[in-house]
Amino acid sequence: MMKCIEMSETTFYFILGGIIFVVFFILIAFGLNKLKKFLIKKGKIKRPTSFICIDGDKVRSKGELIIDNHLHRLGIQHIYEGKIKVRGNPIKYDWYLPDYKVYIEYWGFYGKLYQRRKQEKMKLYQKGKLNLVSIEDIMFTDIYPNLENELKKHINLKEINIRHCPNCGEQLDERF
């Protein structure tokens, strides 16, 4: 036969209070965790991770968008993001201009690892004797003439008198 354990009223309420405390503590912790996640998510600024260019290319940054759109306006056929091998080493380029056999790299990031990879890529372009146009962030102070000047080192660009609105990309008439 089973023996019934007798418990004093004080012990019973003590154990019941402990159980209620633990359950209440778990519910509070769960609620605070949900509130924290909500506040973190609400505070984040949503930014696009890709941009569609005039010619339909999908690029990863606003800098790449500007460069790609200008190549299109100049009438230069280009391939965005491809891979090549130079002396057995893979290189992922930003643009390749097949009619001129010129590669374009936009160096839009900073940091030690990125700078190291940049130097490695530049050495590989030199070893492979490939034509490279390097675009640095500082060049965006006046990107259109800067890009054209860099391209002219490798390409015989015709004089371009067509001007475009820097905001919307529309072609401007002779008044501007």
C-alpha positions in Angstrom: 0.0 0.0 0.0 1.0 3.5 -0.7 1.8 5.8 2.1 0.5 9.3 1.9 3.2 11.8 2.8 2.0 14.4 5.1 3.2 17.9 4.4 2.7 20.9 6.5 0.7 23.7 5.1 3.7 26.0 5.2 5.8 23.5 3.1 3.0 23.1 0.6 2.7 26.9 0.0 6.5 27.2 -0.1 6.7 24.6 -2.9 3.7 26.0 -4.7 5.2 29.5 -4.5 8.5 28.3 -5.9 6.7 26.6 -8.9 4.7 29.8 -9.6 7.9 31.9 -9.4 9.8 29.7 -11.9 6.9 29.7 -14.3 6.4 33.5 -14.0 10.2 34.0 -14.4 10.2 31.9 -17.6 7.3 33.8 -19.0 8.9 37.2 -18.2 12.2 36.1 -19.8 10.4 34.9 -22.9 8.5 38.2 -23.2 11.6 40.3 -22.8 13.4 38.3 -25.4 10.6 38.8 -27.9 10.5 42.5 -27.1 14.2 42.8 -27.6 14.1 41.1 -31.0 11.2 43.3 -32.1 13.0 46.5 -31.1 16.2 45.5 -32.8 14.3 44.6 -36.0 12.3 47.8 -35.9 15.4 49.9 -35.5 17.3 48.5 -38.5 17.4 50.6 -41.7 16.5 48.5 -44.7 18.9 49.0 -47.6 18.8 47.5 -51.1 21.3 44.8 -51.8 21.2 45.1 -55.5 20.4 47.8 -58.1 19.1 47.4 -61.7 21.0 49.4 -64.3 19.7 51.1 -67.4 20.9 48.1 -69.6 19.3 45.5 -67.2 22.5 44.5 -65.4 22.0 43.8 -61.7 24.8 45.3 -59.6 25.6 45.3 -55.9 26.3 49.0 -55.1 25.4 52.5 -56.1 29.0 53.1 -57.2 28.7 50.1 -59.6 25.3 51.4 -60.8 26.9 54.7 -61.8 29.8 53.1 -63.6 27.6 50.5 -65.4 25.1 53.2 -66.5 27.9 55.4 -67.8 29.4 52.5 -69.8 26.0 52.0 -71.3 25.6 55.7 -72.2 29.0 55.6 -73.8 27.9 52.8 -76.0 30.6 50.4 -74.7 29.6 46.8 -74.6 30.4 45.3 -71.2 30.0 42.1 -69.2 29.4 42.5 -65.5 31.0 40.1 -63.0 32.6 37.2 -64.5 35.5 34.9 -63.7 38.9 34.4 -65.4 42.0 32.5 -64.5 45.4 34.2 -64.6 48.3 31.7 -64.2 46.0 29.3 -62.5 44.6 31.8 -60.1 40.9 32.7 -60.3 39.9 36.4 -60.6 36.4 37.7 -60.3 36.3 40.9 -62.2 33.7 43.7 -62.0 33.5 44.5 -65.8 35.0 43.2 -68.9 34.9 45.2 -72.2 35.2 42.4 -74.8 35.6 44.8 -77.8 38.7 46.3 -76.2 40.0 43.5 -74.0 39.9 45.8 -70.9 38.9 44.9 -67.4 37.4 47.4 -64.9 37.7 47.0 -61.1 35.8 49.3 -58.7 37.5 49.3 -55.4 34.6 50.4 -53.2 35.5 48.8 -49.8 38.1 49.4 -47.1 39.7 47.2 -44.6 42.9 45.2 -44.3 41.6 42.0 -45.9 40.0 43.9 -48.8 43.2 45.9 -49.4 45.3 42.7 -49.3 43.0 41.0 -51.9 43.1 44.2 -54.0 46.9 44.1 -54.1 46.8 40.4 -55.0 44.3 41.0 -57.9 46.3 43.9 -59.2 49.5 41.8 -59.3 47.6 39.0 -61.1 46.4 41.5 -63.7 50.0 42.7 -64.2 51.3 39.2 -64.4 48.7 38.3 -67.0 49.5 41.5 -68.9 45.8 42.4 -68.8 44.5 45.9 -69.4 43.0 47.1 -66.1 41.1 50.3 -65.3 41.0 50.9 -61.5 38.2 53.0 -60.1 38.8 54.3 -56.6 36.1 55.8 -54.4 37.8 59.2 -54.5 37.2 59.4 -58.2 33.4 59.7 -57.6 33.9 63.4 -56.8 33.7 63.8 -60.6 33.2 60.2 -61.8 32.1 60.8 -65.4 35.3 62.6 -66.7 37.4 60.5 -64.3 36.0 57.3 -65.8 36.4 58.5 -69.3 40.0 59.6 -68.7 40.8 56.2 -67.3 39.1 54.5 -70.2 41.0 56.7 -72.7 44.3 55.1 -71.5 43.1 51.8 -73.1 40.3 52.8 -75.5 40.1 55.4 -78.3 36.9 57.0 -77.1 35.2 59.4 -79.5 34.6 62.8 -78.2 31.3 62.6 -76.3 29.3 65.7 -76.2 26.2 64.0 -74.9 25.4 65.0 -71.4 23.1 63.2 -69.0 21.3 64.3 -65.8 23.3 62.9 -62.9 20.0 62.3 -60.9 17.8 60.6 -63.4 20.1 59.7 -66.3 18.0 61.5 -69.0 19.9 62.9 -71.9 20.2 66.7 -71.6 19.7 69.0 -74.6 22.2 71.7 -75.8 20.9 74.2 -73.2 22.9 72.4 -70.5 
